[in-house]
Amino acid sequence: MAENNSAEDQAWATATTKPDGNVKSTPSPGVIGELEPLEQYLDDHLRSAGLTFDEWMGTFGQGQYQERNQTILRFLKPHQPRRIFEFACAGGFLARLLLEHVPSIERYTCTNFSPRVVAFCEKQLLHFRQCDVGRINADVMSSSDIANLRLADYDTFLTTSFEHIEHDLKLIARLPPHRCFVFGVAGFDDPEHYRVFNSAAEVRERYEKVLTVGDIEELGQEIRKYVTITWTK
Ligand SMILES: C[S@@+](CC[C@H](N)C(=O)[O-])C[C@H]1O[C@@H](n2cnc3c(N)ncnc32)[C@H](O)[C@@H]1O
């Protein structure tokens, strides 16, 4: 089992997986999804855990996160992606891994809606000339950021944080057709998660209506994650 070392992990340890399906039965008030409350929640956590922001971000490059990123690398590399757009990134660790191991990449756009995550990624990815970093809100219902992007320029979309995006199906509807979309979702509850999945079959069931779903890999045991490679229709 991977080490249990991030803010998310600590919250996950006390959470219970919803037994009754893949969408939380409690409505959104229970989920911290807006930028300001999320930053406040994180500050409170950093204070109580005695961590700096950079130390906390560093955890997303270790343990089960690193393992998850390796799975994404394995899924993606054979498809020779050229232009990748990542939204709601967990730092630039995935970007760095892919840029270092996938020579077909010509452009990588790494995004998050938090100014301090964006600043962290800018520093981290400074030396990759194919990489740009942007402040983008992936919630298509509360922001026009996604609508204002030229998504057709990209052949591949990525996120390791799809459970953090409230309107996942609406975001998928904005992606151009016939593109590769690799994403991760969680199999455990957390104050920041809009959805919890109990099996790969549940992941397939939710997304196969709007995506062509390929492999799904289950990672972890208690702190379960599902990583899948899909294609937009
Ligand atoms: C803390 S990471 C968690 C990573 C993920 N669970 C994993 O396994 O890698 C989630 C990131 O999603 C970002 N995020 C949440 N909602 C977002 C949104 N609407 N648009 C862009 N980024 C968002 C947060 O700023 C945060 O940095």
Ligand as a Chemical Component Dictionary entry (heavy atoms), coordinates in Angstrom:
data_LIG
# 
_chem_comp.id                   LIG 
_chem_comp.type                 NON-POLYMER 
_chem_comp.pdbx_formal_charge   0 
_chem_comp.three_letter_code    LIG 
# 
loop_
_chem_comp_atom.comp_id 
_chem_comp_atom.atom_id 
_chem_comp_atom.alt_atom_id 
_chem_comp_atom.type_symbol 
_chem_comp_atom.charge 
_chem_comp_atom.model_Cartn_x 
_chem_comp_atom.model_Cartn_y 
_chem_comp_atom.model_Cartn_z 
_chem_comp_atom.pdbx_ordinal 
LIG C1  C1  C 0  -5.188  18.600 -4.545  1  
LIG S1  S1  S 1  -5.249  18.016 -6.171  2  
LIG C2  C2  C 0  -5.754  16.380 -5.832  3  
LIG C3  C3  C 0  -5.227  15.469 -6.812  4  
LIG C4  C4  C 0  -5.926  14.194 -7.135  5  
LIG N1  N1  N 0  -6.940  13.750 -6.252  6  
LIG C5  C5  C 0  -4.855  13.193 -7.431  7  
LIG O1  O1  O 0  -5.015  12.025 -7.130  8  
LIG O2  O2  O -1 -3.854  13.596 -8.016  9  
LIG C6  C6  C 0  -6.754  18.671 -6.807  10 
LIG C7  C7  C 0  -6.507  19.954 -7.538  11 
LIG O3  O3  O 0  -7.675  20.279 -8.252  12 
LIG C8  C8  C 0  -7.735  21.678 -8.336  13 
LIG N2  N2  N 0  -9.104  22.041 -8.690  14 
LIG C9  C9  C 0  -10.228 21.792 -7.981  15 
LIG N3  N3  N 0  -11.293 22.280 -8.635  16 
LIG C10 C10 C 0  -10.827 22.849 -9.781  17 
LIG C11 C11 C 0  -11.444 23.527 -10.859 18 
LIG N4  N4  N 0  -12.752 23.754 -10.881 19 
LIG N5  N5  N 0  -10.661 23.957 -11.866 20 
LIG C12 C12 C 0  -9.319  23.765 -11.837 21 
LIG N6  N6  N 0  -8.680  23.156 -10.845 22 
LIG C13 C13 C 0  -9.424  22.689 -9.824  23 
LIG C14 C14 C 0  -7.308  22.166 -6.964  24 
LIG O4  O4  O 0  -6.789  23.483 -6.997  25 
LIG C15 C15 C 0  -6.242  21.130 -6.597  26 
LIG O5  O5  O 0  -4.935  21.624 -6.846  27 
# 
loop_
_chem_comp_bond.comp_id 
_chem_comp_bond.atom_id_1 
_chem_comp_bond.atom_id_2 
_chem_comp_bond.value_order 
_chem_comp_bond.pdbx_ordinal 
LIG C1  S1  SING 1  
LIG S1  C2  SING 2  
LIG S1  C6  SING 3  
LIG C2  C3  SING 4  
LIG C3  C4  SING 5  
LIG C4  N1  SING 6  
LIG C4  C5  SING 7  
LIG C5  O1  DOUB 8  
LIG C5  O2  SING 9  
LIG C6  C7  SING 10 
LIG C7  O3  SING 11 
LIG C7  C15 SING 12 
LIG O3  C8  SING 13 
LIG C8  N2  SING 14 
LIG C8  C14 SING 15 
LIG N2  C9  SING 16 
LIG N2  C13 SING 17 
LIG C9  N3  DOUB 18 
LIG N3  C10 SING 19 
LIG C10 C11 SING 20 
LIG C10 C13 DOUB 21 
LIG C11 N4  SING 22 
LIG C11 N5  DOUB 23 
LIG N5  C12 SING 24 
LIG C12 N6  DOUB 25 
LIG N6  C13 SING 26 
LIG C14 O4  SING 27 
LIG C14 C15 SING 28 
LIG C15 O5  SING 29 
# 
